[in-house]
Amino acid sequence: MRVAVIGLGKIGLPISVQIAEKGFDVIGLDINDEIVTLVNEGVSPYHEEEDLEYKLKSVKSQSNLSATTNLFDAVSDADIILFAIPLIIDDQLNPDFKTYDMLIQEVSLHIKEGALLLFETTLPIGTTRNRFVPIIEKNSNKVAGKSFFAAFSPERVTTGRIFKDLKKYPKIVGGINSESTKKAHEFYSRVLDFDFRGDLSKPNGVWDVDSSESAEFIKLAETTYRDVNIGLANQFAMFSYKNNLSFEQIREAANSQPYSNIHEPGIAVGGHCIPVYPRFYTWNDESASIVRVARQANLDMPKFFVDELDKFLGGLEDKKILILGITYREKVKESAFSGAFALDTLLLRKGAITFALDPLYTEEETINLGFDVCKNFSEIDAIVLHTRHDIFLKLEINDFKNLKVLADGRNFLKAWCTKSNVQYFSLG
């Protein structure tokens, strides 16, 4: 059985390797020549992904995985076509389907009789059935649910630990009809292994739901719930900060209660999930006022830190500010929707001179992302910690001879900041 995986990104490549490990003939499609070349050489482009390097080499040695930039070569003989590329949002924060629609149209011209199309990309509710399937039917001259099948099965993994997460979490499957669900269930049951989890209501494994819409909703509910939780945590933390209360103690005590889970506050809410997927939910649900307020609360966090820094320094004009961390979270080289960009923009608007430092990016990469590189730590007036990279604990405080304020966006560097004349603030 041949499987085509569309998109060899940080999600698509590990999924391709996982499928190939189970003996399937897998071909990955990507528009990036460099990634395709590396995969065909058995070299991982994503060094932060645990176990990917050796697993990729293993499946390559068994000739179970190849990569191409040619769409026809990838999909024309595929029994299963799995989509693993993100749906983006436009300038108005609405889902932008243009590229995805064109891709679906092109793929549908070449699908074989009986092919199963699987969508793992997070989508607005109803997209699989009401948008993608009609495009496929029109361009393939095939009947959905009879001569081709389609199902939605959301990826529920985190970059850096994908292979562990594939075992840890149930695989949700919802088809456009019962036969589509059945075929998707059979496929995922063959390619995935699952950890035992006594905390689940039923055995860990492939869990069928009643429709593709239900499966789409499950993923949006998960990510939107987290966004609302983070927004609430940020508001709690700001209240605690303004009233000189210890949010760290409050959060710890509150989370000791059953079913309580107050998220950690901070600036670094980024990536393709939390900032984007709630937009997919609100696109369908105009009454989702709580979701919109929480999303705005999270977007406002960089402004809160900049405003407080302004107060501590008595103005930001010509002050030299170092942003520690560009990535949206630690150990992952990904800057999509990172709060570091908003921090930089807001600081510059107030007349500050800004720099950024991130161990996952070279100086050239940092500059290409739009940040300046600091050559002399002794001139820095203030630091804003954006990302919790462990290596920042190894910075020498004495190198920052002019440091006046440390704004800790992750409640991480308090122990590092030991100079009595350095003012420290965080939301912890």
C-alpha positions as CSV (number, residue, x, y, z in Angstrom):
1,M,0.0,0.0,0.0
2,R,1.4,3.4,-1.0
3,V,0.9,6.5,1.2
4,A,1.5,10.0,0.0
5,V,2.1,12.7,2.6
6,I,1.6,16.2,1.5
7,G,4.0,18.5,3.3
8,L,7.3,17.4,4.9
9,G,7.3,20.1,7.6
10,K,7.9,19.6,11.3
11,I,4.7,17.6,11.6
12,G,4.5,16.0,8.1
13,L,8.0,14.4,8.1
14,P,7.7,12.7,11.5
15,I,4.3,11.3,10.5
16,S,5.8,10.1,7.2
17,V,8.6,8.3,9.1
18,Q,6.1,6.8,11.6
19,I,4.0,5.3,8.7
20,A,7.2,4.1,6.9
21,E,8.3,2.3,10.1
22,K,5.3,0.1,9.8
23,G,6.3,-1.1,6.4
24,F,4.2,1.1,4.1
25,D,5.7,2.6,0.9
26,V,5.7,6.3,1.7
27,I,6.4,9.2,-0.6
28,G,6.5,12.7,0.8
29,L,5.7,15.8,-1.3
30,D,7.1,19.2,-0.5
31,I,7.8,22.4,-2.6
32,N,11.1,23.0,-0.7
33,D,13.9,21.5,-2.8
34,E,16.3,21.6,0.1
35,I,14.0,19.6,2.4
36,V,13.4,17.0,-0.3
37,T,17.1,16.6,-0.9
38,L,17.8,16.2,2.8
39,V,15.1,13.6,3.3
40,N,16.3,11.6,0.3
41,E,19.7,11.6,1.8
42,G,18.4,10.4,5.1
43,V,19.2,13.7,6.9
44,S,16.6,15.4,9.2
45,P,16.0,19.1,8.6
46,Y,14.6,19.4,12.1
47,H,17.3,18.6,14.6
48,E,15.1,19.5,17.6
49,E,12.7,16.6,16.9
50,E,13.5,13.8,19.3
51,D,14.3,10.5,17.6
52,L,13.7,11.8,14.1
53,E,17.3,11.6,12.9
54,Y,17.8,7.9,13.5
55,K,14.3,6.9,12.6
56,L,14.6,8.7,9.3
57,K,17.9,6.9,8.5
58,S,16.3,3.6,9.4
59,V,13.3,3.9,7.1
60,K,15.6,5.2,4.3
61,S,17.9,2.2,4.7
62,Q,14.8,0.0,4.2
63,S,13.7,2.1,1.1
64,N,10.3,2.7,2.7
65,L,10.4,6.5,2.4
66,S,11.2,8.9,-0.5
67,A,10.5,12.5,-1.2
68,T,9.7,14.5,-4.3
69,T,8.6,18.0,-5.5
70,N,6.5,16.4,-8.2
71,L,2.8,16.3,-7.3
72,F,1.9,13.7,-10.0
73,D,4.6,11.3,-8.9
74,A,3.5,11.6,-5.3
75,V,-0.3,11.1,-5.6
76,S,-1.1,9.3,-8.8
77,D,-0.5,5.9,-7.5
78,A,-1.2,6.5,-3.8
79,D,-3.9,4.5,-2.0
80,I,-3.9,7.0,0.8
81,I,-3.1,10.7,0.6
82,L,-2.5,12.5,3.9
83,F,-2.5,16.3,4.1
84,A,-0.1,17.7,6.7
85,I,0.4,21.4,5.7
86,P,-1.0,24.3,7.8
87,L,-4.0,26.4,6.8
88,I,-3.0,30.0,7.2
89,I,-4.9,33.1,8.2
90,D,-5.1,36.3,6.2
91,D,-4.6,40.0,7.2
92,Q,-8.2,40.1,8.5
93,L,-7.5,37.0,10.7
94,N,-9.8,34.8,8.7
95,P,-8.7,31.4,7.2
96,D,-7.1,31.8,3.9
97,F,-8.1,28.9,1.7
98,K,-6.6,30.1,-1.6
99,T,-3.4,27.9,-1.6
100,Y,-5.2,24.9,0.0
101,D,-8.0,25.0,-2.6
102,M,-5.5,25.1,-5.4
103,L,-3.6,22.2,-3.9
104,I,-6.8,20.1,-3.4
105,Q,-7.8,20.9,-7.0
106,E,-4.5,19.7,-8.4
107,V,-4.4,16.6,-6.2
108,S,-7.9,15.6,-7.2
109,L,-7.0,15.5,-10.9
110,H,-4.7,12.6,-10.2
111,I,-6.3,10.4,-7.4
112,K,-6.9,6.8,-8.2
113,E,-10.1,4.9,-7.8
114,G,-10.8,4.1,-4.1
115,A,-8.2,6.4,-2.7
116,L,-8.6,7.6,0.9
117,L,-7.8,11.2,1.6
118,L,-6.9,12.1,5.2
119,F,-6.8,15.7,6.5
120,E,-4.7,16.2,9.6
121,T,-4.5,19.9,9.2
122,T,-6.6,21.9,11.7
123,L,-9.6,23.2,9.9
124,P,-12.7,25.3,10.5
125,I,-15.7,23.0,11.3
126,G,-17.3,21.7,8.1
127,T,-14.3,22.3,5.8
128,T,-13.6,18.6,4.9
129,R,-17.2,17.9,3.9
130,N,-18.4,21.2,2.6
131,R,-15.4,22.7,1.0
132,F,-12.7,20.1,0.1
133,V,-14.9,17.2,-0.9
134,P,-16.9,19.2,-3.5
135,I,-13.6,20.3,-5.1
136,I,-12.4,16.8,-5.2
137,E,-15.6,15.5,-6.7
138,K,-15.7,18.2,-9.4
139,N,-12.1,17.7,-10.5
140,S,-11.8,14.0,-10.2
141,N,-15.2,13.0,-11.6
142,K,-15.5,10.6,-8.7
143,V,-18.2,10.2,-6.1
144,A,-17.4,10.9,-2.5
145,G,-17.9,8.0,-0.2
146,K,-18.0,5.5,-3.1
147,S,-15.1,6.0,-5.5
148,F,-13.0,8.0,-3.1
149,F,-13.1,8.4,0.6
150,A,-12.3,11.2,3.0
151,A,-11.8,11.7,6.7
152,F,-10.5,14.2,9.2
153,S,-8.1,13.1,11.9
154,P,-6.5,16.0,13.8
155,E,-2.8,15.9,14.7
156,R,-2.5,16.1,18.4
157,V,1.2,16.4,18.8
158,T,3.8,19.0,19.9
159,T,7.0,19.7,17.9
160,G,10.0,18.2,19.7
161,R,8.1,15.1,21.1
162,I,5.9,14.0,18.2
163,F,6.7,10.3,18.4
164,K,5.9,10.2,22.1
165,D,2.7,12.2,21.6
166,L,1.5,9.8,18.8
167,K,1.6,7.0,21.4
168,K,0.2,9.1,24.2
169,Y,-3.0,10.6,22.8
170,P,-6.0,8.8,21.2
171,K,-6.2,9.2,17.4
172,I,-9.5,10.8,16.6
173,V,-11.1,9.8,13.3
174,G,-14.3,11.1,11.7
175,G,-15.2,10.4,8.1
176,I,-17.7,11.9,5.6
177,N,-19.5,8.6,5.8
178,S,-19.2,5.3,7.7
179,E,-17.0,3.7,5.1
180,S,-14.6,6.6,5.1
181,T,-14.4,6.4,8.9
182,K,-13.8,2.6,8.7
183,K,-11.0,2.9,6.2
184,A,-9.3,5.7,8.2
185,H,-9.7,3.6,11.4
186,E,-8.1,0.6,9.8
187,F,-5.2,2.6,8.4
188,Y,-4.3,4.4,11.7
189,S,-4.7,1.2,13.7
190,R,-1.9,-0.3,11.5
191,V,0.5,2.6,11.7
192,L,0.2,3.7,15.3
193,D,1.0,2.2,18.7
194,F,-0.5,3.5,21.9
195,D,0.6,3.7,25.5
196,F,-1.6,2.3,28.2
197,R,-3.6,5.0,29.9
198,G,-5.7,4.1,32.9
199,D,-7.0,7.7,33.1
200,L,-9.1,7.4,29.9
201,S,-12.7,6.4,29.7
202,K,-11.9,3.7,27.2
203,P,-8.7,2.0,25.9
204,N,-6.2,4.3,24.3
205,G,-6.2,3.9,20.5
206,V,-8.1,5.0,17.4
207,W,-11.3,6.6,18.5
208,D,-14.0,7.0,15.9
209,V,-16.5,9.9,16.1
210,D,-19.7,10.3,14.2
211,S,-18.6,12.7,11.5
212,S,-15.7,14.7,10.0
213,E,-17.3,17.8,11.6
214,S,-17.1,16.3,15.1
215,A,-13.4,15.5,14.6
216,E,-12.7,19.0,13.4
217,F,-14.5,20.4,16.4
218,I,-12.5,18.3,18.8
219,K,-9.3,19.8,17.7
220,L,-10.6,23.4,17.8
221,A,-12.2,22.8,21.2
222,E,-8.8,21.6,22.6
223,T,-6.8,24.5,21.3
224,T,-9.4,27.1,22.0
225,Y,-9.9,25.9,25.5
226,R,-6.2,26.3,26.1
227,D,-6.2,29.8,24.7
228,V,-9.1,30.9,26.9
229,N,-7.3,29.3,29.9
230,I,-4.1,31.2,29.1
231,G,-6.0,34.4,28.7
232,L,-7.7,34.0,32.0
233,A,-4.3,33.1,33.6
234,N,-2.8,36.3,32.2
235,Q,-5.6,38.4,33.6
236,F,-5.3,36.7,37.0
237,A,-1.5,37.3,36.9
238,M,-1.8,40.9,36.0
239,F,-4.3,41.5,38.8
240,S,-1.9,39.8,41.2
241,Y,1.0,41.8,40.0
242,K,-0.9,45.1,40.3
243,N,-2.1,44.2,43.8
244,N,1.3,42.8,45.0
245,L,0.0,39.3,45.4
246,S,1.9,36.1,44.6
247,F,0.3,34.6,41.6
248,E,2.7,31.6,41.8
249,Q,1.3,30.7,45.2
250,I,-2.3,31.4,44.1
251,R,-1.9,29.2,41.0
252,E,-0.2,26.4,42.9
253,A,-3.0,26.3,45.5
254,A,-5.8,26.6,42.9
255,N,-4.4,23.8,40.8
256,S,-4.3,21.5,43.9
257,Q,-8.1,21.3,43.5
258,P,-9.6,18.5,41.4
259,Y,-10.3,19.6,37.8
260,S,-8.6,22.9,38.3
261,N,-5.9,23.8,35.7
262,I,-4.9,27.4,35.7
263,H,-2.3,27.8,32.9
264,E,1.0,29.5,33.3
265,P,0.9,33.2,32.3
266,G,3.4,34.9,30.1
267,I,4.3,36.5,26.8
268,A,5.3,33.6,24.6
269,V,1.9,32.4,23.3
270,G,2.8,31.7,19.7
271,G,3.2,28.9,17.1
272,H,0.6,27.8,14.5
273,C,-1.8,26.4,17.2
274,I,-2.9,28.7,20.0
275,P,-2.9,32.1,18.1
276,V,-4.5,30.7,15.0
277,Y,-6.9,27.9,15.7
278,P,-9.3,29.9,17.9
279,R,-9.8,32.1,14.8
280,F,-11.0,29.0,12.9
281,Y,-13.5,28.4,15.7
282,T,-14.8,32.0,15.8
283,W,-15.1,32.0,12.0
284,N,-18.0,29.5,12.4
285,D,-19.3,30.8,15.8
286,E,-20.2,34.5,15.8
287,S,-21.4,34.3,19.4
288,A,-18.0,33.2,20.7
289,S,-17.4,36.3,22.8
290,I,-15.4,34.6,25.5
291,V,-13.0,33.2,22.9
292,R,-12.5,36.6,21.3
293,V,-11.8,38.4,24.6
294,A,-9.3,35.7,25.7
295,R,-7.5,35.9,22.3
296,Q,-7.3,39.7,22.7
297,A,-6.0,39.4,26.3
298,N,-3.2,37.2,25.1
299,L,-2.4,39.5,22.2
300,D,-2.1,42.4,24.8
301,M,0.6,40.7,26.9
302,P,3.6,42.2,25.0
303,K,2.0,45.7,25.5
304,F,1.6,45.1,29.2
305,F,5.3,44.3,29.6
306,V,6.4,47.2,27.5
307,D,4.2,49.7,29.4
308,E,5.5,48.4,32.7
309,L,9.1,48.6,31.4
310,D,8.4,52.2,30.4
311,K,7.3,53.0,34.0
312,F,10.4,51.3,35.5
313,L,12.8,53.2,33.3
314,G,11.0,56.5,33.3
315,G,10.7,56.4,29.6
316,L,12.1,54.2,26.8
317,E,13.5,56.9,24.5
318,D,17.0,55.8,23.5
319,K,17.1,53.0,26.1
320,K,18.8,49.8,24.9
321,I,16.6,46.8,25.4
322,L,17.6,43.2,24.8
323,I,14.8,40.6,24.0
324,L,15.9,37.2,25.2
325,G,14.3,34.6,23.0
326,I,12.6,34.8,19.5
327,T,11.0,31.4,19.3
328,Y,7.5,31.0,20.6
329,R,8.6,28.3,23.0
330,E,11.8,26.7,24.3
331,K,13.7,24.0,22.3
332,V,11.7,24.6,19.1
333,K,13.1,26.7,16.2
334,E,9.9,28.2,15.2
335,S,9.0,31.9,15.3
336,A,5.5,31.9,13.9
337,F,3.2,34.4,15.7
338,S,5.9,34.8,18.4
339,G,5.3,37.6,20.9
340,A,8.9,38.7,20.3
341,F,7.9,40.5,17.2
342,A,5.2,42.5,19.0
343,L,7.6,43.3,21.8
344,D,10.2,44.6,19.3
345,T,7.6,46.7,17.4
346,L,6.1,48.3,20.6
347,L,9.6,49.1,22.0
348,L,10.7,50.7,18.8
349,R,7.5,52.8,18.7
350,K,8.5,54.2,22.1
351,G,11.9,55.2,20.9
352,A,13.9,52.3,22.3
353,I,16.9,50.7,20.7
354,T,16.2,47.0,20.5
355,F,18.3,43.8,20.1
356,A,17.4,40.1,20.3
357,L,19.3,37.0,21.3
358,D,18.1,33.4,20.7
359,P,20.4,30.4,20.9
360,L,18.5,28.6,18.2
361,Y,19.2,31.3,15.6
362,T,22.5,32.4,14.1
363,E,23.3,36.1,14.0
364,E,22.5,36.1,10.3
365,E,19.1,34.4,10.9
366,T,18.3,36.8,13.7
367,I,18.9,39.7,11.4
368,N,16.9,38.1,8.6
369,L,14.0,37.9,11.1
370,G,14.2,41.6,11.5
371,F,16.1,42.0,14.8
372,D,19.4,43.7,15.5
373,V,22.2,41.7,17.3
374,C,23.8,43.1,20.4
375,K,27.6,43.3,20.3
376,N,28.1,44.8,23.8
377,F,26.0,43.5,26.7
378,S,27.4,46.3,29.0
379,E,25.3,48.9,27.2
380,I,22.0,47.2,27.8
381,D,19.6,49.1,30.0
382,A,16.9,46.5,30.3
383,I,16.2,42.9,29.4
384,V,12.8,41.4,28.5
385,L,12.8,37.6,28.7
386,H,10.4,36.2,26.1
387,T,11.4,32.5,25.8
388,R,12.4,30.1,28.5
389,H,15.7,28.8,27.0
390,D,17.8,27.1,29.7
391,I,21.0,28.6,28.2
392,F,19.9,32.0,29.4
393,L,20.6,30.9,33.0
394,K,24.3,30.7,32.0
395,L,24.5,34.4,31.0
396,E,26.8,36.3,33.3
397,I,24.9,39.1,35.1
398,N,28.1,41.0,35.5
399,D,28.4,41.4,31.8
400,F,25.4,43.6,31.9
401,K,27.1,46.5,33.7
402,N,24.4,49.1,32.9
403,L,21.4,46.8,33.5
404,K,18.6,48.5,35.4
405,V,15.5,46.3,34.8
406,L,14.7,42.7,34.1
407,A,11.2,42.1,32.8
408,D,10.7,38.4,33.1
409,G,7.9,37.2,30.8
410,R,8.2,33.6,31.9
411,N,8.9,33.9,35.6
412,F,12.3,32.2,35.0
413,L,15.3,34.4,35.7
414,K,14.6,35.7,39.2
415,A,17.4,33.6,40.8
416,W,19.8,34.8,38.0
417,C,19.1,38.4,38.8
418,T,21.0,38.9,42.0
419,K,22.3,42.5,41.6
420,S,20.7,44.7,44.2
421,N,20.4,47.6,41.8
422,V,18.6,45.7,39.1
423,Q,14.8,46.0,39.4
424,Y,13.0,42.7,38.6
425,F,9.4,42.1,37.7
426,S,7.3,39.2,36.3
427,L,3.8,37.9,36.6
428,G,4.8,34.9,38.8
